[in-house]
């Protein structure tokens, strides 16, 4: 894995987001529980379960397909905007970036525990009620910092400021935090990743919005190419052209 800075909300977070395995006991239960509540959503998702499994053959059992489809209702415009081509390109773009961030949906939490206390911004009036070391990177987009847990939680109607562990213990919540960032946050870029894909700006702008301050404009061409390669592989699985403007 690599060091990264993910610009969530008010600042570009200067921390190493190296991640490791987590083994939530509830993963199988979550998958079964989500299956009963997300049938309609799963049927409508542009990526089938077999395609998802093809994309992530070694994924951690925590990252369930049903957890993802259960999370889709939080942002109904995601992969439901534009033509079938655009919808498939957006799905491939999101999953490619998530794959890059998590080593193929293998990693759930940040590995370098020495960084954990650094994600508490004590200047925020609400502080860090769960503990100064509880806002480390978690989930498919590696949500970090107390202000981001609060913002994501407020947007999703979940108290993540007081219950940040939900992001590593509940698959649907974890996926929702990834979708929150994708659909609402510019990060170091100028548009949300969702907007980049549906407005034709291209995959490269999603990289810029997620980690552009470290990777784009020659910052780390190897990491950029890794994302592009994964995006091309996923568009091939979905049977769609990747489009143009793939780099940043």
C-alpha positions, 0 to 999 in steps of 0.5 A, spaced: 500 500 500 502 507 499 502 513 503 496 518 501 492 524 503 485 524 502 482 531 501 475 530 505 471 536 506 475 542 509 483 540 508 487 535 505 489 530 510 496 529 511 497 522 514 499 515 511 493 511 510 496 504 510 491 499 511 490 492 514 485 486 515 480 486 519 475 480 521 469 483 523 465 477 527 458 480 524 460 480 516 456 474 514 450 476 519 451 483 515 450 479 508 444 475 510 441 481 513 442 486 507 440 481 502 433 481 505 432 489 505 436 490 498 433 486 493 430 491 489 436 495 489 441 489 488 436 488 482 437 495 479 444 496 480 448 496 474 454 491 476 451 484 477 453 480 483 457 475 479 461 481 476 462 484 483 465 477 485 469 477 478 472 484 480 474 482 487 476 475 487 480 476 494 476 481 497 475 481 505 468 477 507 466 484 510 465 488 503 459 484 501 455 485 495 449 486 499 452 491 503 453 495 497 447 495 494 443 496 501 447 503 501 445 505 494 439 508 497 443 513 500 445 516 493 440 514 488 443 518 483 449 514 483 450 509 477 443 512 475 444 518 471 445 518 464 446 513 459 447 505 460 454 507 458 455 513 463 452 509 468 457 503 467 463 507 467 461 511 473 460 504 477 467 502 474 470 508 476 468 508 483 470 501 484 476 502 481 478 507 486 475 503 492 480 497 489 486 502 489 484 504 496 483 497 499 488 493 495 482 490 492 477 490 498 482 486 502 483 492 507 478 495 512 482 499 517 488 503 517 495 499 519 499 504 522 496 505 529 501 510 530 497 515 526 490 514 530 491 519 535 493 524 529 486 524 526 482 528 532 482 536 530 481 538 537 479 545 534 472 543 532 467 545 537 464 538 538 471 535 539 472 527 539 467 524 543 469 517 542 476 518 543 482 521 540 484 515 537 478 513 534 477 517 527 483 513 523 481 511 516 476 506 515 472 503 509 472 503 502 474 510 501 478 510 508 474 515 512 478 519 517 478 525 521 473 527 526 470 532 522 469 527 516 466 522 521 461 528 523 459 530 516 458 523 513 454 521 519 450 528 519 449 527 511 447 519 512 443 520 519 448 516 523 451 518 529 458 516 526 462 522 531 460 518 537 460 511 533 466 511 528 466 503 529 460 502 525 464 504 519 468 497 520 463 493 523 457 494 518 458 493 511 452 498 509 455 503 513 462 502 510 459 503 503 455 509 505 461 513 507 464 511 500 458 513 497 458 520 501 465 522 499 464 520 491 457 524 491 458 530 495 466 531 496 470 535 491 477 533 496 483 536 492 479 537 486 474 541 483 468 537 482 465 531 486 467 524 483 460 523 481 460 529 477 466 528 473 463 521 471 456 524 469 458 530 466 464 527 461 470 530 465 473 523 465 476 518 470 482 522 471 478 527 475 476 522 480 483 521 481 484 528 482 478 529 487 480 523 491 488 524 492 490 529 486 494 533 491 499 527 492 498 523 485 496 528 479 500 533 475 506 528 476 506 527 483 506 519 483 504 517 476 505 510 478 499 510 482 495 514 477 497 508 472 495 503 477 488 506 478 487 507 470 489 500 469 484 498 474 478 502 471 480 499 464 479 492 467 473 494 470 470 497 464 472 491 460 468 486 465 462 491 464 463 491 457 463 498 456 468 503 453 472 507 458 472 513 455 477 519 454 481 523 459 483 518 464 489 521 467 490 527 471 
